[in-house]
């Protein structure tokens, strides 16, 4: 997920849980916000950043990962290589086969990760499990080393919108958690995310999760050759307002393929952006719905976490749109 206010600035991609903008230095009682859960803020972060988890040398790395990322401190990283030019996928070619394979693989890994989401497990442990699942398929975890990001996935809990860095906080029975996974396999990125409910997630939380997933499904159904890209934002915002939610406007979906982030950039709220979908366009749709009317987030001190999605990777075909990351 990219910052919509600066789409040319590349950030790592990622349902808003009862969003609290700003707020106290310590979590407020959940009853004062939007339900029965523990809000997170910078003071509650339990992140530690030891050496990055290792990746076998035989696994191809994206060009943006510095050559010495795994051996030197962050301030000593070399300049990354220039990335290969991105663009639409040529249908019927090996490129289409490879991007479909990357997307299918990351969807399978996300389905496997759902089995590990439970009270008591830490997001750092989830990161380690995902890292193993990704590298065991000879893929590279795309976030690792992207603009110095220290982990292999992003984990956004409760009121965290996007880019949550896995840490030592154990999941609680009332939580919701978004797992955002992107992999680099055979020269192409596959990107998907889902929000999971813990056993005691309350009714408002369940309603928010269901609404966000439905908003994504409606937006996908609107995609076809010749359709304007801005129909995606119109569809999502109209649905959100009908159900009493807001749409976060700080982040957007993005084109994806040989590059992690590229054109087209997908705005999730009503907009007047020009652009028409064409066969071969490959992009993500990743709306973040918010309880209440205050939809903006606050950047945490770690430079990544934005205080609180479902996401699919879409390929426009000659006669419609395929959801490349649909889970079997």
C-alpha positions in Angstrom: 0.0 0.0 0.0 1.4 3.4 -1.0 0.9 6.9 0.4 -1.7 8.5 -1.8 -0.4 11.9 -1.1 3.0 11.0 -2.6 2.5 8.1 -4.9 5.9 8.5 -6.4 7.5 7.9 -3.0 7.8 4.2 -2.7 6.6 2.6 0.5 6.0 -1.0 1.5 2.4 -2.0 1.2 -1.2 -2.3 4.1 -9.0 -2.8 7.4 -8.8 -0.2 9.9 -9.8 -1.3 13.4 -11.7 1.4 15.3 -9.2 4.0 14.2 -7.7 6.4 16.8 -5.8 9.3 15.3 -3.2 10.7 17.6 -4.5 9.9 21.1 -2.8 9.4 24.4 0.8 8.1 24.9 -0.7 4.9 26.3 -3.6 2.9 25.1 -7.0 4.2 26.2 -9.7 1.9 27.6 -11.3 0.1 24.7 -14.7 1.1 25.9 -13.8 4.8 25.2 -13.1 4.0 21.6 -15.0 1.6 19.4 -15.3 -1.7 21.2 -13.6 -4.3 23.4 -10.0 -4.4 22.3 -6.6 -2.9 23.2 -5.7 0.1 21.0 -2.0 0.3 20.0 0.2 3.4 20.0 4.0 4.1 19.7 4.5 3.7 23.5 3.1 0.1 23.3 5.5 -1.0 20.5 7.6 -4.0 21.5 9.9 -4.1 18.4 13.4 -5.3 18.4 15.5 -5.4 15.3 18.3 -7.9 15.4 20.0 -9.1 12.2 17.5 -9.7 9.4 16.3 -13.3 9.0 18.6 -15.0 6.5 17.7 -15.7 3.0 19.5 -18.5 1.1 22.0 -17.0 -1.4 20.4 -19.0 -4.3 17.1 -17.1 -3.9 16.9 -14.1 -6.3 16.6 -10.8 -4.6 14.8 -7.7 -5.9 17.2 -5.0 -7.2 16.2 -2.6 -4.3 17.7 -4.8 -1.7 21.3 -3.6 -1.0 24.0 -6.1 -1.6 25.2 -5.9 2.0 21.7 -5.6 3.7 22.2 -8.9 5.6 25.8 -8.1 6.7 25.9 -4.4 7.6 24.1 -2.0 10.0 21.3 0.0 8.4 23.4 3.1 8.2 26.1 1.3 6.2 23.9 -0.2 3.5 25.1 0.3 -0.1 23.0 2.0 -2.7 20.6 -0.6 -4.2 20.7 -1.4 -7.9 18.5 0.3 -10.4 15.2 -1.6 -10.7 14.0 -3.1 -14.0 11.4 -1.0 -15.8 7.9 -2.0 -14.9 4.7 -2.0 -17.1 1.7 -4.0 -18.1 1.9 -7.7 -18.4 1.9 -9.1 -22.0 -0.9 -11.6 -22.0 -0.2 -15.0 -23.4 3.5 -14.8 -22.6 5.9 -16.3 -20.0 5.6 -13.0 -18.1 1.9 -13.7 -17.5 2.6 -17.2 -16.4 5.3 -16.0 -13.9 3.2 -13.2 -12.4 0.3 -15.7 -12.0 2.6 -18.1 -10.3 4.0 -15.5 -7.9 0.4 -14.4 -6.9 -0.8 -18.0 -6.6 2.1 -18.8 -4.3 1.7 -15.9 -2.0 -2.1 -16.7 -1.8 -1.2 -20.2 -0.7 1.2 -18.9 1.9 -1.4 -16.5 3.3 -3.8 -19.4 3.6 -1.2 -21.4 5.5 -0.5 -18.4 7.8 -4.2 -18.3 8.9 -3.6 -21.6 10.8 -1.0 -19.9 13.0 -3.1 -16.8 14.1 -4.1 -17.5 17.7 -4.0 -15.7 21.1 -0.6 -15.8 22.7 1.5 -15.9 19.5 3.6 -12.7 18.8 3.6 -10.9 15.5 7.4 -11.5 15.5 6.8 -15.2 15.6 4.3 -14.9 12.7 6.9 -13.0 10.8 9.4 -15.9 11.3 6.8 -18.5 10.2 6.0 -16.5 7.1 9.7 -16.0 6.3 10.2 -19.8 6.4 7.2 -20.5 4.3 8.3 -18.0 1.7 11.9 -19.0 1.4 11.1 -22.7 1.4 9.3 -22.0 -1.9 12.4 -20.3 -3.2 10.8 -16.9 -3.1 12.1 -13.7 -1.5 10.0 -11.8 1.1 9.6 -8.5 -0.8 9.3 -6.1 2.2 12.7 -7.3 3.7 15.2 -4.6 2.9 12.7 -2.4 1.0 13.6 1.1 2.1 15.4 -0.6 5.1 12.2 -2.4 6.3 13.5 -4.9 8.8 11.0 -7.7 8.6 9.6 -10.1 6.0 5.8 -9.2 6.4 3.8 -6.4 7.8 1.4 -7.2 10.7 -1.2 -4.5 11.5 -3.2 -5.2 14.8 -6.4 -3.5 15.8 -6.2 0.3 15.2 -3.0 0.0 13.1 -3.8 0.8 9.4 -0.7 -0.3 7.6 3.0 -1.1 7.7 2.9 -2.5 11.2 6.3 -3.9 12.1 6.2 -7.4 13.7 7.2 -7.2 17.4 7.1 -9.0 20.7 3.4 -8.2 21.6 1.3 -11.3 22.0 -2.0 -11.4 20.2 -5.0 -11.1 22.6 -8.4 -12.9 22.2 -10.2 -9.7 21.3 -7.7 -8.6 18.5 -8.0 -8.5 14.8 -4.8 -8.7 12.7 -4.0 -8.0 9.1 -1.2 -10.0 7.6 0.2 -8.4 4.5 2.5 -10.7 2.4 4.4 -9.9 -0.8 6.9 -12.2 -2.4 9.4 -12.0 -5.3 9.5 -15.1 -7.3 11.1 -15.7 -10.7 11.3 -12.0 -11.4 7.8 -11.0 -10.4 6.0 -9.8 -7.2 2.9 -11.4 -5.8 1.0 -9.3 -3.2 -2.0 -10.0 -1.0 -3.3 -9.5 2.5 -6.2 -10.5 4.8 -7.6 -9.5 8.2 -8.2 -12.3 10.7 -10.5 -12.4 13.7 -9.3 -13.7 17.0 -11.8 -15.8 19.0 -13.3 -13.0 21.1 -13.4 -10.2 18.5 -16.5 -8.1 19.3 -19.5 -7.4 17.0 -18.2 -4.0 15.8 -14.9 -5.5 14.8 -16.5 -8.4 13.0 -18.8 -6.0 11.1 -15.9 -3.8 10.1 -13.9 -6.8 8.8 -16.9 -8.1 6.8 -17.6 -4.7 5.4 -14.0 -4.2 4.2 -14.0 -7.6 2.5 -17.3 -6.9 0.8 -16.0 -3.5 -0.4 -13.0 -5.1 -2.0 -15.2 -7.7 -3.7 -17.5 -5.0 -5.1 -14.5 -3.1 -6.4 -13.1 -6.2 -8.1 -16.4 -6.8 -9.9 -16.3 -3.3 -11.3 -12.9 -4.0 -13.1 -12.9 -4.7 -16.8 -11.2 -3.5 -20.0 -12.3 0.0 -20.9 -13.5 0.9 -17.4 -12.1 4.0 -15.7 -9.8 3.3 -12.7 -11.7 5.8 -10.6 -14.8 3.5 -10.6 -12.8 1.5 -7.9 -12.8 4.4 -5.5 -16.3 5.4 -6.2 -17.6 1.9 -5.6 -15.7 1.5 -2.3 -16.6 4.9 -0.9 -20.3 4.6 -1.7 -20.4 1.2 -0.1 -18.6 2.4 3.0 -20.8 5.4 3.5 -24.0 3.3 3.2 -22.7 1.2 6.0 -21.5 4.0 8.3 -17.8 3.7 7.6 -15.1 6.0 6.3 -12.3 5.2 3.8 -8.7 6.1 4.7 -7.4 8.4 2.0 -3.7 8.2 2.9 -2.9 5.0 1.1 -3.6 3.6 -2.3 -3.2 0.4 -4.3 -0.6 0.1 -7.0 0.6 -1.5 -10.1 2.7 -4.5 -9.6 4.8 -7.0 -11.6 8.5 -6.8 -12.2 8.4 -3.8 -9.8 6.9 -3.9 -6.3 5.2 -0.5 -6.9 4.4 1.1 -10.2 1.6 2.7 -12.2 -1.3 2.6 -12.1 -2.0 3.9 -8.5 -5.4 2.9 -7.3 -7.3 5.4 -5.2 -9.9 3.9 -2.8 -12.2 6.8 -2.5 -14.2 8.9 -4.9 -11.8 10.8 -7.2 -11.4 12.4 -10.7 -8.2 10.6 -11.7 -8.0 9.8 -15.4 -7.0 6.4 -16.8 -8.7 3.4 -18.3 -8.1 -0.2 -17.6 -6.5 -2.1 -20.4 -5.7 -5.8 -20.9 -2.4 -6.6 -19.2 -2.8 -4.0 -16.4 -1.8 -5.7 -13.1 -2.5 -3.9 -9.8 -3.6 -4.3 -6.2 -6.8 -3.1 -4.6 -6.5 -2.8 -0.8 -9.1 -0.6 0.8 -8.9 0.4 4.5 -12.3 1.1 6.1 -12.5 3.1 9.3 -15.1 3.2 12.1 -16.4 6.7 12.5 -15.5 9.8 10.5 -11.8 10.4 11.4 -10.0 8.3 8.8 -6.5 9.7 8.9 -3.6 7.9 10.5 -0.5 9.1 12.4 3.0 8.0 11.5 4.8 6.3 14.4 8.4 7.0 15.4 9.6 3.9 13.6 8.9 5.6 10.3 6.6 2.8 9.1 3.7 2.1 11.4 0.6 4.2 10.8 -1.9 4.3 13.7 -5.3 1.1 11.8 -7.5 -4.4 4.9 -8.1 -6.9 2.5 -6.1 -7.0 -0.6 -6.0 -8.8 -3.9 -3.8 -8.6 -7.0 -5.8 -8.2 -10.2 -5.0 -8.8 -13.8 -7.1 -7.2 -16.5 -7.8 -9.7 -19.3 -9.3 -9.3 -22.7 -12.8 -9.9 -21.4 -12.8 -9.1 -17.6 -10.5 -9.3 -14.6 -8.8 -12.2 -12.9 -8.1 -12.2 -9.2 -4.6 -13.6 -9.2 -4.4 -14.0 -5.4 -7.8 -15.7 -4.9 -7.4 -18.4 -2.3 -8.5 -21.9 -3.3 
